[in-house]
């Protein structure tokens, strides 16, 4: 079998698995300096966009296409590629289609979708700079100001007062103003293909803060265990959203849980590989990106996944690699990830992943307490005595 993978940055996470399944891998990438190019059987540097990957898929007579794109901007074009290849050439593309992508990449459309389907979400309003200047009372502080498009906290500010709002509207002509909710940030990855879906595990990404601390800067754990929160109900909610959206491949549904009010608000839906995928893998033993390969091979079985899911504890935290230049163990673990050797063993129950400036370590353990012991044994800076 032959698969075209689009995007090299995440390719090391599937290269070894694809090889183990006897798949011939072709890799399309626009950046000639991108990592992981040599891990594919064949790689092609192409211009940005999906025109050349479409040509490549057809000229190489591949059996399926798997986009490995972790940012929102290219997703609409990926969706259009999917429609063309599947409709005109019956060539499966393991990604979400136009309908799901248009909703997930636009925060206003996401809100409208959630409200239309009676799914609880935080109250919001659209406000322009001129409206704000005419009546500041439109905003009730603290308020979350964000842009319709964007990810990773770009264009998002928690305004505590009118000065914060003034500063925001100096940068942007309009905003989505959303009620600030104090609570736990939680997400669930959901796999879906050929109208069948399975939610994986709830990931706790830290509590919301008035400083707007990004989840990537926090210690994250899975599965989520909180009083008044039913983990299975959370999974069911995420699955329902994915099904209503008619998404495909892998997606992440983001929630905020107010423990005192026992209230779950749905925030966003990301129809792309999730930043929580290592926590998901370490806790459930289901690797979301490997499942994309199974979908492409037409060997994806959600009932089998449900049966094989494990219940480990996992913990993840940021890792400043500059602090570990002389730590042979840490460098060895990071090197294994770079080479695509992402496996866990009783002696090595952890993965170090991500780019040099934003590396993280994810631990698998019997419980969270033991995960902390592993970090301390590795002499991770945060856990030094």
DRENDO-1510 file (C-alpha; in Angstrom, 1 decimal, always signed):
<recs>
REC; n; res; u; v; w
REC; 1; UNK; +0.0; +0.0; +0.0 .
REC; 2; UNK; +1.1; +3.6; -0.7 .
REC; 3; UNK; +0.1; +6.7; +1.3 .
REC; 4; UNK; +0.8; +10.3; +0.7 .
REC; 5; UNK; +1.4; +12.2; +3.9 .
REC; 6; UNK; +1.1; +16.0; +3.7 .
REC; 7; UNK; +3.3; +17.9; +6.2 .
REC; 8; UNK; +6.7; +16.8; +7.6 .
REC; 9; UNK; +6.6; +18.4; +11.1 .
REC; 10; UNK; +4.5; +15.5; +12.6 .
REC; 11; UNK; +5.7; +12.8; +10.2 .
REC; 12; UNK; +8.1; +11.3; +12.7 .
REC; 13; UNK; +5.1; +10.4; +14.8 .
REC; 14; UNK; +3.8; +8.0; +12.2 .
REC; 15; UNK; +6.8; +7.0; +10.1 .
REC; 16; UNK; +7.8; +4.0; +12.2 .
REC; 17; UNK; +4.2; +2.8; +12.5 .
REC; 18; UNK; +3.6; +3.1; +8.7 .
REC; 19; UNK; +6.8; +1.2; +8.0 .
REC; 20; UNK; +5.8; -1.6; +10.4 .
REC; 21; UNK; +2.5; -1.9; +8.5 .
REC; 22; UNK; +4.4; -2.4; +5.2 .
REC; 23; UNK; +3.3; +1.0; +3.8 .
REC; 24; UNK; +5.3; +2.9; +1.2 .
REC; 25; UNK; +5.4; +6.5; +2.4 .
REC; 26; UNK; +5.5; +9.5; +0.2 .
REC; 27; UNK; +5.9; +12.9; +2.0 .
REC; 28; UNK; +4.9; +16.3; +0.7 .
REC; 29; UNK; +6.3; +19.4; +2.3 .
REC; 30; UNK; +6.7; +23.1; +1.4 .
REC; 31; UNK; +9.7; +23.8; +3.6 .
REC; 32; UNK; +13.0; +22.3; +2.4 .
REC; 33; UNK; +14.5; +22.7; +5.9 .
REC; 34; UNK; +11.7; +20.9; +7.6 .
REC; 35; UNK; +12.7; +18.0; +9.9 .
REC; 36; UNK; +11.7; +14.4; +9.2 .
REC; 37; UNK; +12.0; +14.5; +5.4 .
REC; 38; UNK; +14.4; +11.6; +5.3 .
REC; 39; UNK; +12.1; +9.4; +7.3 .
REC; 40; UNK; +9.9; +8.9; +4.3 .
REC; 41; UNK; +10.6; +6.5; +1.5 .
REC; 42; UNK; +10.2; +9.4; -0.9 .
REC; 43; UNK; +9.9; +13.1; -0.2 .
REC; 44; UNK; +8.9; +16.1; -2.4 .
REC; 45; UNK; +9.3; +19.8; -1.8 .
REC; 46; UNK; +6.3; +21.6; -3.3 .
REC; 47; UNK; +4.9; +25.1; -3.2 .
REC; 48; UNK; +2.4; +26.0; -0.4 .
REC; 49; UNK; -1.2; +25.0; -1.0 .
REC; 50; UNK; -2.8; +21.7; -2.1 .
REC; 51; UNK; -2.5; +21.9; -5.9 .
REC; 52; UNK; +0.8; +20.1; -6.0 .
REC; 53; UNK; -0.1; +17.5; -3.4 .
REC; 54; UNK; -3.2; +16.7; -5.5 .
REC; 55; UNK; -0.9; +16.3; -8.6 .
REC; 56; UNK; +1.5; +14.2; -6.5 .
REC; 57; UNK; -1.3; +11.9; -5.2 .
REC; 58; UNK; -2.5; +11.2; -8.7 .
REC; 59; UNK; +0.8; +10.9; -10.4 .
REC; 60; UNK; +2.2; +8.5; -7.7 .
REC; 61; UNK; -1.1; +6.5; -7.8 .
REC; 62; UNK; -1.3; +6.5; -4.0 .
REC; 63; UNK; -4.1; +4.6; -2.2 .
REC; 64; UNK; -4.9; +7.3; +0.4 .
REC; 65; UNK; -3.8; +10.7; +1.6 .
REC; 66; UNK; -3.2; +11.6; +5.2 .
REC; 67; UNK; -2.7; +15.3; +6.0 .
REC; 68; UNK; -0.5; +15.9; +9.1 .
REC; 69; UNK; -1.3; +19.6; +9.5 .
REC; 70; UNK; -1.5; +21.0; +13.1 .
REC; 71; UNK; -2.5; +24.5; +12.3 .
REC; 72; UNK; -5.9; +26.0; +11.2 .
REC; 73; UNK; -4.9; +28.2; +8.2 .
REC; 74; UNK; -4.5; +25.4; +5.6 .
REC; 75; UNK; -7.5; +23.4; +6.7 .
REC; 76; UNK; -10.1; +24.9; +4.4 .
REC; 77; UNK; -7.9; +24.1; +1.4 .
REC; 78; UNK; -7.3; +20.6; +2.7 .
REC; 79; UNK; -11.1; +20.2; +2.9 .
REC; 80; UNK; -11.5; +21.3; -0.7 .
REC; 81; UNK; -8.7; +18.8; -1.7 .
REC; 82; UNK; -10.6; +16.1; +0.1 .
REC; 83; UNK; -13.8; +16.9; -1.7 .
REC; 84; UNK; -12.1; +16.8; -5.1 .
REC; 85; UNK; -10.0; +13.6; -4.6 .
REC; 86; UNK; -12.8; +11.6; -3.0 .
REC; 87; UNK; -15.6; +12.8; -5.4 .
REC; 88; UNK; -13.6; +12.7; -8.7 .
REC; 89; UNK; -11.1; +9.9; -8.0 .
REC; 90; UNK; -12.5; +7.9; -5.1 .
REC; 91; UNK; -9.2; +8.5; -3.3 .
REC; 92; UNK; -9.7; +8.7; +0.5 .
REC; 93; UNK; -8.4; +11.7; +2.3 .
REC; 94; UNK; -8.2; +11.3; +6.1 .
REC; 95; UNK; -9.3; +14.7; +7.2 .
REC; 96; UNK; -12.5; +16.7; +7.8 .
REC; 97; UNK; -14.6; +18.0; +4.9 .
REC; 98; UNK; -15.7; +21.5; +4.0 .
REC; 99; UNK; -18.7; +21.7; +6.3 .
REC; 100; UNK; -16.9; +20.7; +9.5 .
REC; 101; UNK; -13.8; +22.8; +8.6 .
REC; 102; UNK; -15.7; +26.0; +7.9 .
REC; 103; UNK; -17.3; +25.7; +11.4 .
REC; 104; UNK; -14.3; +24.7; +13.4 .
REC; 105; UNK; -11.9; +27.3; +12.0 .
REC; 106; UNK; -14.3; +30.2; +12.6 .
REC; 107; UNK; -15.1; +30.9; +16.3 .
REC; 108; UNK; -18.4; +32.7; +15.5 .
REC; 109; UNK; -19.6; +29.8; +13.3 .
REC; 110; UNK; -18.5; +27.4; +16.1 .
REC; 111; UNK; -20.7; +29.3; +18.6 .
REC; 112; UNK; -23.7; +29.4; +16.2 .
REC; 113; UNK; -23.3; +25.6; +15.6 .
REC; 114; UNK; -23.2; +24.9; +19.4 .
REC; 115; UNK; -26.2; +27.1; +20.1 .
REC; 116; UNK; -28.2; +25.6; +17.1 .
REC; 117; UNK; -27.6; +22.1; +18.5 .
REC; 118; UNK; -28.5; +23.1; +22.1 .
REC; 119; UNK; -25.0; +22.5; +23.4 .
REC; 120; UNK; -24.1; +24.8; +26.3 .
REC; 121; UNK; -21.4; +27.3; +25.6 .
REC; 122; UNK; -20.4; +30.6; +27.2 .
REC; 123; UNK; -22.4; +33.7; +26.4 .
REC; 124; UNK; -20.8; +35.9; +23.7 .
REC; 125; UNK; -21.4; +38.9; +21.5 .
REC; 126; UNK; -19.7; +40.4; +18.5 .
REC; 127; UNK; -18.5; +44.0; +19.1 .
REC; 128; UNK; -16.7; +46.5; +16.9 .
REC; 129; UNK; -14.3; +49.2; +17.9 .
REC; 130; UNK; -16.9; +51.9; +17.1 .
REC; 131; UNK; -19.6; +50.1; +19.2 .
REC; 132; UNK; -17.2; +49.8; +22.1 .
REC; 133; UNK; -16.3; +53.5; +21.9 .
REC; 134; UNK; -20.0; +54.5; +21.9 .
REC; 135; UNK; -20.9; +52.3; +24.9 .
REC; 136; UNK; -18.3; +50.7; +27.0 .
REC; 137; UNK; -21.1; +49.2; +29.1 .
REC; 138; UNK; -21.5; +46.6; +26.4 .
REC; 139; UNK; -18.6; +44.8; +28.2 .
REC; 140; UNK; -18.8; +43.3; +31.7 .
REC; 141; UNK; -15.4; +42.7; +33.2 .
REC; 142; UNK; -13.6; +40.4; +33.3 .
REC; 143; UNK; -14.3; +39.5; +29.6 .
REC; 144; UNK; -12.5; +37.4; +27.1 .
REC; 145; UNK; -11.8; +39.2; +23.8 .
REC; 146; UNK; -10.8; +37.1; +20.8 .
REC; 147; UNK; -10.7; +37.1; +17.0 .
REC; 148; UNK; -12.9; +34.8; +14.9 .
REC; 149; UNK; -9.9; +33.0; +13.5 .
REC; 150; UNK; -6.6; +32.0; +15.2 .
REC; 151; UNK; -5.2; +29.5; +17.6 .
REC; 152; UNK; -2.6; +29.1; +20.3 .
REC; 153; UNK; -3.9; +32.1; +22.2 .
REC; 154; UNK; -3.1; +34.5; +19.3 .
REC; 155; UNK; -5.6; +37.4; +19.3 .
REC; 156; UNK; -7.0; +36.5; +22.7 .
REC; 157; UNK; -6.9; +38.8; +25.8 .
REC; 158; UNK; -8.7; +38.7; +29.1 .
REC; 159; UNK; -9.7; +42.3; +29.7 .
REC; 160; UNK; -9.9; +43.1; +33.4 .
REC; 161; UNK; -10.9; +46.8; +32.9 .
REC; 162; UNK; -11.5; +49.5; +30.3 .
REC; 163; UNK; -7.8; +50.1; +29.8 .
REC; 164; UNK; -7.3; +46.5; +28.8 .
REC; 165; UNK; -10.2; +46.8; +26.3 .
REC; 166; UNK; -8.9; +50.1; +25.0 .
REC; 167; UNK; -5.5; +48.4; +24.3 .
REC; 168; UNK; -7.1; +45.5; +22.6 .
REC; 169; UNK; -9.2; +47.7; +20.2 .
REC; 170; UNK; -6.1; +49.6; +19.3 .
REC; 171; UNK; -4.9; +46.3; +17.7 .
REC; 172; UNK; -8.2; +44.9; +16.3 .
REC; 173; UNK; -11.2; +46.6; +14.6 .
REC; 174; UNK; -13.6; +44.1; +16.2 .
REC; 175; UNK; -13.8; +41.2; +18.6 .
REC; 176; UNK; -15.8; +38.4; +20.0 .
REC; 177; UNK; -16.6; +39.3; +23.6 .
REC; 178; UNK; -17.1; +36.1; +25.7 .
REC; 179; UNK; -18.0; +35.7; +29.3 .
REC; 180; UNK; -15.0; +34.7; +31.4 .
REC; 181; UNK; -15.6; +31.4; +33.2 .
REC; 182; UNK; -13.5; +30.3; +36.2 .
REC; 183; UNK; -13.0; +26.6; +35.9 .
REC; 184; UNK; -11.0; +23.7; +34.6 .
REC; 185; UNK; -9.9; +23.6; +30.9 .
REC; 186; UNK; -10.5; +20.1; +29.6 .
REC; 187; UNK; -10.4; +18.5; +26.2 .
REC; 188; UNK; -11.3; +15.2; +24.6 .
REC; 189; UNK; -9.9; +13.9; +21.3 .
REC; 190; UNK; -12.4; +12.0; +19.1 .
REC; 191; UNK; -11.6; +9.7; +16.2 .
REC; 192; UNK; -14.2; +9.5; +13.4 .
REC; 193; UNK; -14.2; +7.7; +10.1 .
REC; 194; UNK; -17.0; +6.4; +7.8 .
REC; 195; UNK; -19.7; +7.6; +10.2 .
REC; 196; UNK; -18.3; +5.8; +13.2 .
REC; 197; UNK; -16.6; +7.6; +16.0 .
REC; 198; UNK; -15.0; +6.9; +19.4 .
REC; 199; UNK; -14.0; +9.5; +22.0 .
REC; 200; UNK; -10.7; +8.8; +23.8 .
REC; 201; UNK; -9.8; +10.3; +27.1 .
REC; 202; UNK; -10.5; +13.6; +29.0 .
REC; 203; UNK; -7.4; +15.7; +29.5 .
REC; 204; UNK; -7.1; +18.3; +32.3 .
REC; 205; UNK; -5.2; +21.3; +31.0 .
REC; 206; UNK; -5.2; +23.4; +34.1 .
REC; 207; UNK; -7.6; +26.0; +35.5 .
REC; 208; UNK; -8.5; +29.2; +33.7 .
REC; 209; UNK; -6.6; +32.3; +35.0 .
REC; 210; UNK; -7.2; +36.0; +34.7 .
REC; 211; UNK; -3.6; +36.3; +33.4 .
REC; 212; UNK; -4.7; +34.1; +30.4 .
REC; 213; UNK; -2.0; +31.5; +31.0 .
REC; 214; UNK; -1.8; +29.3; +28.0 .
REC; 215; UNK; -2.4; +25.5; +28.6 .
REC; 216; UNK; +1.0; +24.7; +27.1 .
REC; 217; UNK; +2.6; +26.5; +30.0 .
REC; 218; UNK; +0.8; +24.4; +32.6 .
REC; 219; UNK; +1.2; +20.9; +33.9 .
REC; 220; UNK; -1.5; +18.8; +32.3 .
REC; 221; UNK; -2.8; +15.4; +33.3 .
REC; 222; UNK; -5.0; +12.6; +32.0 .
REC; 223; UNK; -7.5; +11.1; +32.5 .
REC; 224; UNK; -9.3; +14.0; +34.2 .
REC; 225; UNK; -10.5; +13.2; +37.7 .
REC; 226; UNK; -12.7; +15.9; +39.3 .
REC; 227; UNK; -15.5; +15.9; +41.8 .
REC; 228; UNK; -18.9; +16.4; +40.1 .
REC; 229; UNK; -17.5; +15.5; +36.7 .
REC; 230; UNK; -18.4; +12.2; +35.1 .
REC; 231; UNK; -15.7; +11.1; +32.7 .
REC; 232; UNK; -17.9; +8.9; +30.6 .
REC; 233; UNK; -20.5; +11.7; +30.3 .
REC; 234; UNK; -17.7; +14.0; +29.1 .
REC; 235; UNK; -16.7; +11.4; +26.4 .
REC; 236; UNK; -20.3; +11.0; +25.3 .
REC; 237; UNK; -20.7; +14.8; +24.9 .
REC; 238; UNK; -17.5; +15.0; +22.8 .
REC; 239; UNK; -18.6; +12.2; +20.6 .
REC; 240; UNK; -22.0; +13.8; +20.1 .
REC; 241; UNK; -20.4; +17.1; +19.0 .
REC; 242; UNK; -18.0; +15.3; +16.6 .
REC; 243; UNK; -21.0; +13.4; +15.0 .
REC; 244; UNK; -23.1; +16.5; +14.6 .
REC; 245; UNK; -20.2; +18.3; +13.0 .
REC; 246; UNK; -19.6; +15.3; +10.7 .
REC; 247; UNK; -15.9; +15.7; +11.2 .
REC; 248; UNK; -13.4; +13.0; +10.1 .
REC; 249; UNK; -10.0; +11.8; +11.1 .
REC; 250; UNK; -9.1; +13.3; +14.5 .
REC; 251; UNK; -10.5; +16.3; +16.3 .
REC; 252; UNK; -10.3; +17.9; +19.8 .
REC; 253; UNK; -13.3; +19.2; +21.6 .
REC; 254; UNK; -12.5; +21.8; +24.3 .
REC; 255; UNK; -14.5; +22.4; +27.4 .
REC; 256; UNK; -14.5; +24.5; +30.6 .
REC; 257; UNK; -15.9; +22.8; +33.7 .
REC; 258; UNK; -17.1; +25.0; +36.6 .
REC; 259; UNK; -16.9; +22.6; +39.5 .
REC; 260; UNK; -19.0; +24.7; +41.9 .
REC; 261; UNK; -21.8; +25.1; +39.4 .
REC; 262; UNK; -21.4; +21.5; +38.1 .
REC; 263; UNK; -21.5; +23.1; +34.6 .
REC; 264; UNK; -19.7; +22.2; +31.4 .
REC; 265; UNK; -19.4; +24.8; +28.6 .
REC; 266; UNK; -18.1; +23.8; +25.2 .
REC; 267; UNK; -15.5; +26.3; +23.9 .
REC; 268; UNK; -14.0; +25.2; +20.6 .
REC; 269; UNK; -13.6; +22.3; +18.2 .
REC; 270; UNK; -10.3; +21.7; +16.5 .
REC; 271; UNK; -10.4; +19.5; +13.4 .
REC; 272; UNK; -6.7; +18.7; +13.3 .
REC; 273; UNK; -4.1; +16.7; +15.3 .
REC; 274; UNK; -4.3; +17.9; +18.9 .
REC; 275; UNK; -1.7; +19.2; +21.2 .
REC; 276; UNK; -2.9; +16.8; +23.8 .
REC; 277; UNK; -2.3; +13.7; +21.7 .
REC; 278; UNK; +0.7; +12.5; +23.8 .
REC; 279; UNK; -1.3; +12.7; +27.0 .
REC; 280; UNK; -4.1; +10.8; +25.2 .
REC; 281; UNK; -1.6; +8.1; +24.0 .
REC; 282; UNK; +0.2; +7.7; +27.3 .
REC; 283; UNK; -3.1; +7.4; +29.3 .
REC; 284; UNK; -5.1; +5.3; +26.9 .
REC; 285; UNK; -2.4; +3.5; +24.8 .
REC; 286; UNK; -4.3; +4.6; +21.7 .
REC; 287; UNK; -2.1; +6.8; +19.4 .
REC; 288; UNK; -4.4; +9.2; +17.5 .
REC; 289; UNK; -2.0; +9.7; +14.6 .
REC; 290; UNK; -1.5; +6.0; +14.2 .
REC; 291; UNK; -5.2; +5.6; +13.9 .
REC; 292; UNK; -5.2; +8.0; +10.9 .
REC; 293; UNK; -3.0; +5.5; +9.2 .
REC; 294; UNK; -5.4; +2.7; +10.1 .
REC; 295; UNK; -8.2; +4.7; +8.6 .
REC; 296; UNK; -6.2; +5.2; +5.4 .
REC; 297; UNK; -5.6; +1.4; +5.3 .
REC; 298; UNK; -9.3; +0.8; +5.8 .
REC; 299; UNK; -8.5; -1.2; +8.9 .
REC; 300; UNK; -10.0; +1.1; +11.4 .
REC; 301; UNK; -12.2; -0.5; +14.0 .
REC; 302; UNK; -13.7; +1.7; +16.8 .
REC; 303; UNK; -15.0; -1.3; +18.7 .
REC; 304; UNK; -11.5; -2.8; +18.8 .
REC; 305; UNK; -10.2; +0.5; +20.0 .
REC; 306; UNK; -12.7; +0.7; +22.8 .
REC; 307; UNK; -11.8; -2.8; +23.9 .
REC; 308; UNK; -8.0; -2.1; +23.8 .
REC; 309; UNK; -8.1; +1.2; +25.6 .
REC; 310; UNK; -6.1; +1.2; +28.8 .
REC; 311; UNK; -6.4; +3.4; +31.9 .
REC; 312; UNK; -3.0; +4.7; +32.8 .
REC; 313; UNK; -2.3; +8.0; +34.4 .
REC; 314; UNK; -0.3; +10.5; +32.4 .
REC; 315; UNK; +1.4; +13.8; +33.2 .
REC; 316; UNK; +2.9; +16.4; +30.9 .
REC; 317; UNK; +4.9; +19.5; +31.6 .
REC; 318; UNK; +7.1; +22.0; +29.7 .
REC; 319; UNK; +10.8; +21.2; +29.4 .
REC; 320; UNK; +13.4; +23.9; +28.7 .
REC; 321; UNK; +16.0; +21.8; +26.8 .
REC; 322; UNK; +18.7; +24.4; +27.4 .
REC; 323; UNK; +18.7; +23.3; +31.1 .
REC; 324; UNK; +19.5; +19.7; +30.1 .
REC; 325; UNK; +22.4; +20.0; +27.7 .
REC; 326; UNK; +24.5; +17.9; +30.0 .
REC; 327; UNK; +21.8; +15.4; +30.9 .
REC; 328; UNK; +22.5; +12.3; +28.8 .
REC; 329; UNK; +19.3; +10.6; +29.7 .
REC; 330; UNK; +17.1; +13.5; +28.7 .
REC; 331; UNK; +19.0; +14.0; +25.4 .
REC; 332; UNK; +18.7; +10.3; +24.6 .
REC; 333; UNK; +14.9; +10.4; +25.1 .
REC; 334; UNK; +14.6; +13.5; +22.9 .
REC; 335; UNK; +16.7; +11.9; +20.2 .
REC; 336; UNK; +14.5; +8.8; +20.1 .
REC; 337; UNK; +11.5; +11.0; +19.4 .
REC; 338; UNK; +13.3; +12.9; +16.6 .
REC; 339; UNK; +14.1; +9.6; +15.0 .
REC; 340; UNK; +10.5; +8.5; +15.1 .
REC; 341; UNK; +11.0; +5.8; +17.8 .
REC; 342; UNK; +8.0; +6.6; +20.0 .
REC; 343; UNK; +7.4; +3.7; +22.2 .
REC; 344; UNK; +6.9; +3.3; +25.9 .
REC; 345; UNK; +8.5; +0.5; +28.0 .
REC; 346; UNK; +8.5; -0.2; +31.7 .
REC; 347; UNK; +12.0; +1.2; +31.8 .
REC; 348; UNK; +11.2; +4.2; +29.7 .
REC; 349; UNK; +7.6; +5.2; +30.4 .
REC; 350; UNK; +8.0; +8.8; +28.9 .
REC; 351; UNK; +8.3; +10.7; +25.7 .
REC; 352; UNK; +10.1; +14.1; +25.1 .
REC; 353; UNK; +8.5; +15.8; +22.2 .
REC; 354; UNK; +8.0; +19.1; +20.4 .
REC; 355; UNK; +10.4; +21.7; +18.9 .
REC; 356; UNK; +13.6; +22.7; +20.8 .
REC; 357; UNK; +12.0; +25.9; +22.1 .
REC; 358; UNK; +8.8; +24.3; +23.2 .
REC; 359; UNK; +9.7; +20.8; +24.3 .
REC; 360; UNK; +7.5; +18.9; +26.7 .
REC; 361; UNK; +7.8; +15.6; +28.6 .
REC; 362; UNK; +4.9; +13.2; +28.9 .
REC; 363; UNK; +4.9; +10.5; +31.5 .
REC; 364; UNK; +2.9; +7.3; +31.8 .
REC; 365; UNK; +2.5; +5.8; +35.3 .
REC; 366; UNK; +0.1; +3.8; +37.4 .
REC; 367; UNK; -1.0; +7.0; +39.1 .
REC; 368; UNK; -0.1; +10.7; +39.2 .
REC; 369; UNK; +2.0; +10.3; +42.4 .
REC; 370; UNK; +4.2; +7.8; +40.7 .
REC; 371; UNK; +4.5; +10.1; +37.7 .
REC; 372; UNK; +5.9; +12.8; +39.9 .
REC; 373; UNK; +8.5; +10.3; +41.3 .
REC; 374; UNK; +9.6; +9.5; +37.7 .
REC; 375; UNK; +10.1; +13.2; +37.0 .
REC; 376; UNK; +12.1; +13.6; +40.2 .
REC; 377; UNK; +14.3; +10.6; +39.3 .
REC; 378; UNK; +15.0; +12.1; +35.9 .
REC; 379; UNK; +16.2; +15.2; +37.7 .
REC; 380; UNK; +13.6; +17.4; +35.9 .
REC; 381; UNK; +14.3; +20.9; +37.1 .
REC; 382; UNK; +10.8; +21.6; +38.5 .
REC; 383; UNK; +11.0; +18.6; +40.8 .
REC; 384; UNK; +14.4; +19.0; +42.3 .
REC; 385; UNK; +14.5; +18.8; +46.1 .
</recs>
